[in-house]
Amino acid sequence: MRRRTHQRRAGERGIAALEFVLVFPFLLMVLFGIVDVSLLLCDKAVITNAAGEATRQGVVLRVPSASASQIQNVALSYTQNGLVTGGTATTPAVTVTPSGGCASAGSGNPLKVTISYTYQGIVVGTWLSVLTGPITITANATKNCE
């Protein structure tokens, strides 16, 4: 009787190891997915703040008013060290509307800065690229010119 219970326990240990080997890849994928989504949300916050800062720079009353390229440079310098990615880093695309900044919009009219960023992360950039491809995140900020 004692010998049978010992044999059964050894067999159960083998089954537990087999179950772990089968489940472990899925657990890793879930873990990396959580990290990847966290990095994506962090990058979304960075480009949202960059759009706000660039818009603020564009609407501040000064002579001469900031050009579109100066507004774009503010956004790009804000994102330069702030974006985190698990894969290949890309440069965000910054669009200023109207293209002349507040100089062409005039006082009281809106100035809009749009930033688009292509995120290629750990899971998104490698395993899921066949299904979804890279994810493009966008942030907008609109303020009235002074």
N, C-alpha and C positions, 0 to 999 in steps of 0.2 A: 504494500500500500504506500509506503513511504517513497519508494522508488518511482511510482507513477506520478505523484504530485511533483516531485523534483523534475521529471521529464516534461510535464505540462508547463511548469514555470519557465523552463528554458525555451520552450516553443513559443510561449507568449512574449518573451523578450525579443525573439526574432521577428515576430509579427509587429511589435511596436517599432522596431528599427525600420522595417519595411514601410510601415505607414508614414514614419517621419521622412524617409527618403522620397516618398511619393508626394507629400504635402509641402516639403521644404521649398521647392521652386515657386509655388504659388504664394507662400508666405514672403519670400524675397521680393516677388513682383509687387505685392501689396505694399511692402515697406518702401521700396523705391518709388512706387506710385505716390505715396504720401509725401515723400521728400520732393518729388518732382512738382506736385501741385503746390506745395509750399513755396518753392522757388518761383513758380509762375505767378502766384499771388504777390510775392515780394516784388517782382519785376513790374507787375501792374501798378502797385503803389508808387514805385519809383517813377514810372513814366507819367502817372497822374500828377505827382508833385512837380515834375519837370515841366509839364504843360502849364501848370498854374504859375510857376516861377517865370517862365518865358512870357506868358501873357501879362503878368504884372510888370515885367521889364518893358514890354512894348507899350503899355498904356500910361506909364508914368510921364507926367508933363515935364518935358525938357526940350531945349533947343540945341541942335535939331533933334527931332524925335527919332527913336530907334528904327533902323531899317529892318527889313525882313531877314537879311543875313545875320544881323546882330542878334535878333530874337532867336533865330535857329541856333546860333552859337551858344546862347545861354542854355537852351534845352539840351543840346548835345554835351556841353560841359557838365551839366547836372547829372546826366545819365552815364557819363564816362566811367566813373568808379562805383556807381551805385547798382548797376545791373548785375545780377548773379544768374549764371546759367550752368546747367550740368553738361551741356554739349558745346557746340561751336557758337561763339558770340558773334552777333551781327550788329551793325550800326542802325539805330532807329532812323526812320524817315520823319522829318519835321515839315509840316505845311503851315504857312501863315496866311490867313485870309482876312482882309484883302492883302494881295501880294506886296503892296507898298507899305504895309504897317499902318500906324495911326496917321502918318503924313497924308496918305491917300484916302483914309476912311473919314477923317474929320472928327472934331470933338463931339462926344455923345454917341457916336456910332460904335458898334461892336467890333472887337478884334478877337479872332478865333485862332487858337493854336491847336493843331492836331498832331499827335505823335503815334506812329505805327511801329511796332516792334515784332519781329519774327522770333518766337521762342522755340529753341530746339533743346530739349532737356534730356534727362537720363532715360526715362521710359518713352517719352513722346518722340524723342529724336532717334531712337534705335528700334525698339521692339514694335511700337505702334505706328511707325512711319509708313508702313505698308498700308495700314487702314486709314489713318487720318492725315498724315503728313505733318509738317511743322504747324504750330499754332500762332496766329497773328493776333496780338493784343493791341488795342487802340485806346487812347485817352484824349479827351477834348477839354479845353478850357476856354471860356468866353468871358471877356470883360469889356466894359465901355471905355472908350478913349477919353482922356481928360482934356 
